[in-house]
Amino acid sequence: MTTRSIRTATAERTQALGIGTVTIKTPSHPIELNDALHATNIQTALLSVSSATIRGIRVTFEPTGEVVFEKEGHVVATGTR
């Protein structure tokens, strides 16, 4: 794979060294993310909100800092920003 540039929310740039599928374990069920980019120099996991919404996921940012991901009216994951 040719490296691919990633731009973070803070406008920093880094390179993705690979692409694949990642399975995230949640208390209710595993979530599979396709076309996940692998960047070795990023210490935390990043999720593209625009990619999620294109795939039918509704993303809500709550005032408390919680992020809620819903698909077809069901909460599929939550997190914090």
Residue pairs with C-beta under 8 A, 6 or more apart in sequence:
1 17
1 18
1 19
3 15
3 16
3 17
4 15
4 16
4 19
4 37
5 13
5 14
5 15
5 16
6 13
6 14
6 15
6 16
6 37
6 39
6 42
6 46
7 13
8 14
8 42
8 46
14 39
14 41
14 42
15 39
16 37
16 38
16 39
17 38
17 39
17 40
18 37
18 38
19 35
19 36
19 37
19 38
20 36
20 38
21 32
21 33
21 34
21 35
21 36
22 32
22 33
22 36
23 30
23 31
23 32
23 33
24 30
24 31
24 32
24 33
24 77
26 76
26 77
31 76
31 77
33 47
35 51
49 59
52 59
52 69
53 59
56 71
56 72
57 69
57 70
57 71
57 76
58 69
58 70
58 71
59 67
59 68
59 69
60 67
60 68
60 70
61 67
61 81
62 68
65 80
65 81
66 78
66 79
66 80
67 78
67 79
67 80
67 81
68 75
68 78
69 75
69 76
69 77
69 78
69 79
70 76
